[in-house]
Amino acid sequence: MIMKKVLFFMISALFAINMQAQDLIITGVFDGPLPGGKPKVLELYAINDVSDLSVYTVKNQTNANTEWGSDYNLTGSANAGDFIYITGVDHTADFNTYFGNSLTPFESGVVNVNGDDRLAIFNAADIIVDLFGEDGVDGTDSEWEYLDGWAYRNNNSAPNPSFNTAEWTFSGINANDDQTSNATASNPFPIGSYTQGGNLEFYELYIGGEQVSSENAGDLTVLPGISGTVNYNHATKTLTLDNATMETGAAIENFNISNLKIKLIGTNTMTASVFCLKNHVSTQIEGEGSLTANSSNTISIFMLAPLTIKNCSVEAVGTNWGIAGYDGQSGEELVIDHATVKATGAEAASIADIQSLTLNSCAITAPAGAAFDENLHGVALNGSLVNEQVLIEPNGSVVTDYALYIAGTQVNSENAADLSVIEGVDGTLTYDDANKTLSLEDATINAANEYAVYNTGIDGLKIVITGTNSIESEIASLISTQATEINGTGTLTATSTTQPGIYMKAPLSITNCKVEAVGEWGIAGNEAAAGEDLTINNATLKATGTAYGSIADIASLTLNNCAITAPAGAAFDTDLNGVALNGNILTEQVVIEPTVGIQNPDNMAAFSIYPNPASDYISISTNTLNTDKQSVLLYDLSGKLVLSRSITDKTIQMNIKHLKNGVYVIKIGENVKRFVKK
């Protein structure tokens, strides 16, 4: 284990990459021409907002040393796009003389170096974020020497823990000789000119030691040593390898793309001098293809977090370890799900230092008798870790995943018949993929910080509710990205503490049932994008959005055989894209109730309207109806409540002169009649 830890830190040193966001980059170095070689200058650029610069330290290496010498801990904060300047001790006056008084630099001896020395930014974990200069090299007569000159970073570069001269522009040595001001210099230092492309975004994923960004993600074969088809989709967190070849030091390193999917298509190979795959956060290898990963130095697959290999074929060969974690006690959970895995670590162990091994629909088939040993934290035989090839193969039917998640767990062919096995789920909850039907019967889902019900790709999903059902989450309780319908004879309450109770990114219908949605939004779309159409069919809906809107940000609202009954006068506003009153989106409870189709035919004569048609007044007789504490509610055919009146006698009269000509609906309790205004 000591050897493993030494190797771990060696690997971190060789491929030291900031495990947090890449917020700072070195953009310029300057060796001054004023007396005493002043001013020395290091220019840094904030790619993103940095609330606390003290997490970063600048260090130097001089005279070909391999040890880092002087250091300077930054202070304060920076906004995205800010430049930060560090000049030598007592160099500020010369800095202002040469560059003007508009900039205020920090002072530190860390930049008191010659134009052939090395500078680097380290993060709080003492890991290199970015650097200038070659390790252990005196830069005299090198391409990157800037003695009495300068070097400046090319626009749109990413922080790089491996120095690459192609990312820099160099003035050449002695370019600043005899100059007294940057403004009049014949070859001025391009101070403060570095830019990042408009929407350039960096991802915490590295391929071949190079950071993936929005610029290169679409075709990662532009990176050295990468061929075939390799691309990354950040929206779906999917890295696709299609008949790809990687020949590099470190092929894939996932620093902070949680739940990254590596999709294999065709035949893929990796040859690395250190590791082929290293994951700091949960990662899944999947697809119908294969991957052969060979490390000529240490570990083929180095897992520091959960790793799943699913429905594909992976071979991992390392000189020391095939697949290995750090110490077997740090969350290195390996799951093999109906996949073929071959692992060989000839000098140490084939599968070792992992916390757990879960085999779904597969088994260890070679060597005979080998099994996971909890005490040894790896695959062992006769009390010793195996260092010959370990073979894991499928032994059961394929598990089919569905594009539906319950409380953060994906629904599949194994759990669909009883989703109450999922943590946080009680009652009866099942999914029938043949009919695209999710059934809830007296069910509760407490999803904590996961979506309670998340339809990621089932177009036409039906959610059938029976009895009393409740779903709740800190985030949205129900979210749909494809057309979804809620129906049935029961009730559903969807509650969120910080987001919409129901979040619709596609058409949503609520039919013949009762639904209540409560959150900072009740029901909301995604900025009223096309297709976010809400339809209520003969159903009761209560929606409360305490902060931003009870029914908001939707493209349209269609009411079939129902109407908005509270607050009085509320209606869908096409300009505000939600249910509004007096020009404002409502945050109090909005109630939509059936207007026709629910009345008891035996009670059709429970009240009468006369005259009908009418132009000025109508009389309503309620002789056969219990009217205690009831009201007469009058709606137009769009479902808008236009008039209401408490019932104080068996016969009441209502003034309808102000109404436009047309058909209206009168409702008393569950009893409904129509009349015509002429």
N, C-alpha and C positions, 0 to 999 in steps of 0.2 A: 504493500500500500504506500510506503514511503516513496518508492520509485514512481508510482502512479502520480503522487502529488508533485514530485519534482518535474515529471514530464508535463503535467498540467500547467505548471507555471512557466515552463520553457515554451510551451505552445502559446500561452497567453502573451509572452514576451515577443515571440516571433510574429504573431498575428494579433498584436494588441490593437483592439478596436473599442471605441467608446460604447459601453453597453447602454448608455442613455442616448437621448436625441443628440445628433451632431450639430451643436449650436454655435460653435466657434471655429473659425478657419484662419490660418496665417495667410495674409494676402500680400505682404511686402516686407523686405528687409533692405536696409540702407546703411551704407558706410560713408560717413560725412567727409567733406573736403576742407572744413574749417580747421584752424590750428588745433593740434592734438587729435586729429581724426574725428572731430565732432561735427554734427551730432550722430550718434548711433541710434537707429530707429528700427523698431519692430511694429508693423501694422497688423492688427487683427480685425476681423469682421464678424458681426453677429448675424448668423443666418436666421435664427429665431429669437424670440424674446428670452432673455436670461434674467430671472429675478434675483439670482444670487451668483455673482461672478466668482465668489470665493471658492466655489467647487472646482475651479480651474487654476492650474499652476504652470508657469512657463519655466523651462529648464534649458541649460546649454551644455554642449560638449565642445571642448576646444583641443586643438593640436592633436587630432587623431585619437583622442581618448575614447574608450568605449563605455566609461562610466559617466553618468550625468553629474554635472558640477553645480554651479550656482542655480538658485531657483528664486522665483518671485510669485507670490500668491496674489491673484487679482482680487480687487474689492469692488463693491458697489453693484450696479445692475446695468443692463443694456437692453435696448429695444431692437427688434429685427431691423437690419439695415444700418445700425450704428457702427462706426469705426472706433477702435480703441488703439491708442498709441502709447508705446513704452520707449522711453529714451534713457540714455545712460545717466548715472549719478552726476549731478551738476551740469547736465547737458541741456536743461530747459531753455536757458537764455540763447544758446546756439541754435536750438530747435526753432525758437521763435524768430531768430535772425534769418534763418534759411527758409523757413516755411511760412512765416507770418505769425501774427498773434491770435489768430482765430481758433487755434486748437490748443487744448490743454493736455499734455502728455503725463503719464505716470513716469516716475524715475526709478530705475533699478539697475544694479550692476549686472543683471542677467544678460543684458544686451551689449555689455562692454566686450564684444568679440570682434575678431577680424573678419574680413569678407570671405573666409574659407572655413568657417566653423558652423556648428549645427545648433538649431533651436527647435523646441518642440512644446506643444501644449499637452498637459496631462490632466485627466479628470480626477475626481475625488478618490477613485479606486487606484490611483497611480498608474493608470493605463493611458497609453499614447492616443490622443485624439487626432492630432495633425502634426506634421513636422516639415522642417526644411533642412536639407543636407543628408549626406550618406553616413551611415553608422561607422564610426571608427576610422574615418577617412579625413586626411588633411586635404582640404579642397583646392590647395594651390595647383594652378594650371589645369583644373578640372573645368568641365562645361558649366558647372554651377558657381564658380568663384565670382564674387562681386566686390573684390577689394577696390576701395575708392569708387564704388559704383552702386548698383542696386539690382534686385531681382523682384519681379512682380507676378502675382498669380493671374493666370488666364481666367476670364469670366466664366461663370457657371461650373467651376471646379467643385468637387466635393472634398471634405476633409479626408485626408488619406494618411494612415499610419505608416505607409511605405512611400518613401520619397520618389517622385516621378518627375524628371526634368521636363517631360512633354507638357506638364501642367503649368510651366513657368515661362516668363520672358526675361531675358538677361540683358543688362546694359553692356556687359563686357567690363573688364578691369580698367580702372583709371578714367572711367567715363565722367566722374565728377571733378577731376583735377582742375584747379584754378577757378572753379565756380564759387560764387558768393551768395547766390540766391536761386532757389528752385524756379522762380518766375522767369529768370533771365538765362537759365542754364541751357546749353546747346542740346543736351539730352536729359530733360527733366525727369525726376522720379514721378511716376503717375499716381501720386498720393490721392487716396480717397476715390479712386475711379473704378474700383472693382464692383461688379454687379452680378446678381443672381438673376437668371431668366425669370420673366414675369411670374409664372406659377410653378417654378421648379420645386419639387418636393423630394426629400430624401427619405428612404425607408430603412428600417433597422435590419437589413438583410444584406449579406455580402456574398458575392459570387467571385471566386478566384481572387479574394482579397480586395475586390473593388466594391464600393457601396452601390446598391441599386437605387435608382432615382426615377422620377417621372420621365426623365429624358431618355434613359437607356432601357427602361423596363420592357418596352415593346419588342426589343431585339437585343438580348444579352450576349449574342455572339459577337458584338462589337468589342467585348472585353477579351483580353489576352488569354489564349488557351481554351476558349469556348467555341464549339462548332456544333452544327446541326440546327435544331430549333429549340431555343430556350427563351422564355418570356415570363414576366411576372404581372399578374393582375391584382392590384392592391385592393380594389373594391371587394373581390372575393377571396383575398389572401391566398391566391393560388400561383405557385411556381410550376410551370409546365416544362417538362423535358420530353422532347419528341425526337427520338433517334439522335440523342445528343452525346457529345464527347467533351469531357473536361479534363485537361491536363494542366495541373497547377499545384501550388503549395497547399492551399486550403480551398476545397471546391465550394462547399455551401456552409455558411455560418448564419444561423438564425438567432439574432440577438434579442429581438423583442417583437416579432410578429406572432402574437399568441394565436394558436390554432392554425398555423400555416399548413396548407395542403401542398404537398409535392406530388404532382400528377405525372405518372409515367405513361408514355405512349411509345410503342416500339421497343427497340433495344438501346439501352443507354449505358455508358461506361464512364467511370471516374478513375483517374490515376492521380494520386496526390502524394506529396512528399511528407505531409504531416497528417491531416485528417481529411476524409471525404465529406462527412457531414458532422456538424456540431450544433446542437440545439440547446439554447439557454432557456427557451420556453416551449410549451407544448407544440408538437409537430406531428403531422400524419403523412406517411408515404402511401399513395393509393394509385389506382388506375389498372389498366389491362396490360401494361408493358412490364419490362424488366429493368433492373439496375444492377450492374456489377461495379462494386466500389473497392478499389485496391489502394491501400496506404503503404508506401515503401519505408515508412519510418516508425509510426507508433500505432495509432488507432484508426480503424476504418470509419466506424460510426461512434462518435463520442457524445453521449447523451447526458445533459445536466438537468433535464426536465422530462416529463412524459413523452414517449414516442410510440406511435401506433403504425404498424405496417399492415395494410389491408388490401385484400383482393389483387395482389400483384406478386411479383417475384423479385427478391432482393438477395444478392450475395455480397457479403462484407468480409474482406480479407485484409488483415493488418499484420505487420511483423510481430507486434506484441499482443494486441487485442483485436478481435473482430468487431464485436459490439460491446461497449463498456460504458458504465457510468463513472462518477467521481469516487464515491466511497460506499455506494449501496445503501446510503441512509439519507439521501438528499432529494428525494422525490423522483428518482430515476425509474419510472414505471414503464416497462416495456409490454406492449400489447400486440400480439400477432393474431390478426382477424382473417381467417380463411385465406391465408397467404403462404407462399413458399419462401423460407428464409434459410440461407446457408451462411454460416459464420465460422471463420477460422482465425485464431490468434495463436500462432505456433509457439512463440516464445513465452507467452504468459497464459492467456485463457481466451476461449472463443466467445463466450458470453459471460461477462463478469461485472462485479461492482454495481449491480442494479438492485433496486429496492424490491421489485416484484416482477414476475413474468406471468402474464395472463394469456392463455391460449383459447381462442374462440374458434370452434369448428376446425381445429387443427391439433397436431400432436408432434412431439419429438420422436422422429423415426430412426435417427442415428446420432451417436452410437447406440446400440441396443442397451436399454436399461438406464440411459442418461435421463436426468430430471433436474428441475430447478431445486436448489438447496438454499433454504432461507438463511441458514447460518453462514454459508459461504458466499451468499449473494450472487450466485451464478449457476450455470448449468454444470452439474457435476456427475461423476460416476465413481462408485467405490470410495466416496469420501474425499475426492479430489476434483478440482475444477478441470474440465475437459479443454485440451488445447488442440485436439484434432477437429476436423470439420463437424459442426453440429448442424443437423438437418431437421427442419420443422416443415411439415407438409399438411395440407388440408385433409380432413377426414370426414367432413359432413357437407350438408347442402349449403349453398351460397346464401348468405344473409343479405336481403335487399333493403337498402335504406330508402326512406321516403322523405320528400322535401317538406317535412313537418316536424316541429320541435315542441315538446311539452316540458315546461319547467327547465329548459336548457338541454334536455336529452332528446336526441334524434329518435323519431319513431321508425321502426324497422319491422321486417317480417317476423322477428322473434318476439318483440314486446307488444306488437299492435293489438293482440287479443286481450291483453290486460295491462293497461298503462298505469294502473295503480301501483305497479312495482317501482315506478319512478318516485324518487324522494320528493315529498311535498304534495303528492297526489293521494286523495282518498275518494271513496265512492266507486262508482262504475264508470270507467272511461275506456273506450275501445276505438280502434280505427280500422275501417274496411277499405282497402285501397282499390278494390275492384269497383266499388261504388263511390269512391272519393268521399267517404262519410266518417266524420268524427262524432261519436255519440257520447253525450254526458248524461248520466242519470244520477241525480242527487250527489253530484261530484263537487269536490273542492280542490283547488290547486293553489298552493302557497309557494310562489316561485322565487321569493327573495329578490335577488338582483338579476334574475333571468326573465325573459318573456314567458308568461304562463302558457299561451298558445301562439305559435309563430308559424304561419304558412309562408314558407320561402319559395314555393314553386308548384303548388297543386292548383291548377286552374279549374275552377268550378267546385272547390271544396265546399261540402255541406257540413255544417255543425248542427247536429240535431240534439235539442235539449229536452229532457224529461225530468219532471220533478223540480226541485230547487237546487240551483247550481251557483257556485261562487268561485271566481278566479281573482287572484290579487298578486301584485308585484310592486317592487320599488320603481321599476320602469314600466313600459306599456304592458298591460295584461294580455291584450289580444292585438296582434299585428299581422296584417295580410299584405302580401306583395302580389297576389293573384286574386282573381274574382272569387268571392266567398259569400256564402249565404248562411245565416243563422235562422233555423226554423224549429218547429216542434210544438209541444203542448205545455212546456215548462217555462221556468224563469232562469235568467242568467244575470248575475251581478258581476261586472268587471271593474276592478278598482286598482288605481295606480297612485302612489304617493308623490311622484315627481314628474310623470309624463301623462299622455292620454290614457284613459281607461281602455279605449279602443283606438288604434292607430291604423288607418286605412291608406294603403298606397295603390289600391286598385278598387274596382267596384265592390260594394258591400250591400247586401240585401238582408233585411230583417223581416221575417214572414210569420204571421199567425202565432206569435209568442210574445213574451215579455222580457225586455232587456233593460238593464240599468247600467250606465257607464259613468264612472266618477274618477276624476283626476284633476291635474292642473288644466288639462283639457278633458272634456267628456268624451266626445268623438271628434277626431281630427284627421285631416289628410296631410299630405306633405306639400304645403304651400299651394293647395288647390290645383295640383298638376292634372293634366288631361287624364280622364279615366277614373278619377277619385269621386265616383258617383254613388251617393247614398240613397237607397230606395227602402221605404217602409211600406210593407204590404199588410194591411189589416192587422197591425201589431201595435203593442204598447212599448214606447221607448221613453225612458227618463234619462236625461243626460245633464251632468253638472261638471263644468270646468271652472274650478274656483279661481284660477289665475288668468287664463288666456282665452277661454271661450268654451261654452258647453257643446256647441256643434260649430266647428270652425275649420277653415282652410280646406274646404271640400269644393269640388267642381260644380256639383249640383245636388239638389235634394228633391226626390220624387215621392209624393204621398199618394198611395193608392188605398182608397176606402179608409182613410184616416186623416187626422188633422192635428195641428198644433193647438193644444187646449190651454196651455199656460207657458209663460205669462200671457195675459190677454193682449191681443194686438201683435204678438210676435210673429215673424214670418222670415222665410229665407231671403237674404239680401244678395243678389247676384254680384253686386259691386264689392261687398265685404266678404263674400264667399262663406257665409255662415248664417245662423239664425240670429236675427237682430231685432232690436226695438228702439225706436226713436234714433236711428242712425248709428247704434252701437251694438257690437257683438255682445250677446248675453253671457254672463258668468253665473247667473242663478240657474236653478233647475229648469230645463225645458222639458215639457211633457207633450208627447205625441200619442194620440189614442184613436182607436177605430171609430169611424162615423157611420158606416153601413156594414151590413153583412154579419153583425153580431147580435142584432136584436132578436128577441123571442117573437116568432110569428104570432103567437097567441096574444101578444101585447101590442100588436100593430094598431089596435083601436084604443090604446091606453090614453092617448090624447088626440085632439083634433085641431085643425087649423082652418080658419075661415075669415074672410073669403080667401079663396085660393084658385086662381091668381089674385093678387092684391097690388094696390099702388100707393096707398097712404098708411093704412094701419092693418094689422092682423090681430085676430083674437085667438087665444089658445085656451082650449077647454081641457081640464085635467080631471074630470069627474071620476074616472076609474083608476086613477094613478095615485100611489102614495108619494106625495110631493114634499114630505117633511125634509127641510133643510136642503132642498135641491134647487138648481138654477136652470133656466132656459139658456141654451148656448146656440148661437146662430153663426154658421160658417158659410164662406163662399166655396166654390168648387175647387179652389186651389188649396183648401184646408186652412185658410186663415180665419181666425175667430174675429168676427166683425161686430158682434153685439152680444151682450149677456144681461140677464136680469134675474134676480131672485124671485122665487115663486111665493107670493103672499096670499093668494086666493085660488079657488078652483078655476077661475077664469081670469086671465090677464090680457091686457092689450099692449101691443108694441108698435112704436112709431117706426115705419120703414121708409119714410119719404126720402131720406138721404141716401138710400142704397141705390146702386146702379141696377138697371134692368137685368134680369137673369135668373138662374136657378140657384137656390140656397138650401142649406140643410139645417134643420132644427133638431137638437138633441136634448133630451131630458133623461138623465141617468143612462141606461142602456137602450133607450127607445129613440128611434130616429124617424123623421119624416122630412119630405121635401116640399118646398113651395116655390112659386114663381112670382118674382117682382116684375110688374109690367109698367 
